[in-house]
Amino acid sequence: MNVDTFGLYFVGFAPIFIGAVFVIVFGFIIFAIISSVKQWNKNNNSPKLSVPAQIVAKRANTRGGSGNSSASTTYYITFQFDSGDRLELQLSGKEYGMLAEDDLGVLTFQGTRYHSFERK
């Protein structure tokens, strides 16, 4: 294969490669949107429950923050019910800061959506 043939082959392959990358990225975006809508709908159709629970763990997941990008932190708390079952829910930073491990109270949630935790 000489240089001219290779150049023509590469030029013909480039649009196909770029198109495939575009389709894959677009597919991931559509998948993420559909998954989010399904979870939102499932939460809306779940009953709103208020049950006794204990906070057994807290964690924060921070992304970004290097160079010129800003950091984003997501907060999670794991609750344990009287039955021994556990549930980890995402909540706001303000709520996260008000709660401590080993707190006892009543957790109100709907599916995977946190509503409140009233300490006893």
BELFEN-V56621 format. One record per backbone hydrogen bond with DSSP energy under -0.5 kcal/mol. CO is the residue of the C=O (numbers start at 0). NH is the residue of the N-H. If there is no record, write none. Layout:
BEGIN
[[CO	NH] [CO	NH]]
END
This chain:
BEGIN
[[1	5] [2	6] [3	7] [4	8] [5	9] [6	10] [7	11] [8	12] [9	13] [10	14] [11	15] [12	16] [13	17] [14	18] [15	19] [16	20] [17	21] [18	22] [19	23] [20	24] [21	25] [22	26] [23	27] [24	28] [25	29] [26	30] [27	31] [28	32] [29	33] [30	34] [31	35] [32	36] [33	37] [34	38] [35	39] [36	40] [37	41] [38	42] [39	43] [40	44] [41	45] [42	45] [46	48] [46	110] [48	108] [50	106] [51	81] [52	104] [53	55] [53	79] [54	101] [56	77] [58	75] [59	61] [60	73] [62	71] [65	68] [69	64] [71	62] [73	60] [74	90] [75	58] [76	78] [76	88] [77	55] [77	56] [78	86] [79	53] [80	83] [84	80] [86	78] [86	88] [88	76] [89	113] [90	74] [91	95] [92	96] [93	97] [94	97] [94	98] [95	98] [99	102] [102	54] [103	119] [104	52] [104	106] [105	117] [106	50] [106	108] [107	114] [107	115] [108	48] [109	111] [109	112] [111	89] [111	113] [112	109] [115	107] [116	118] [117	105]]
END
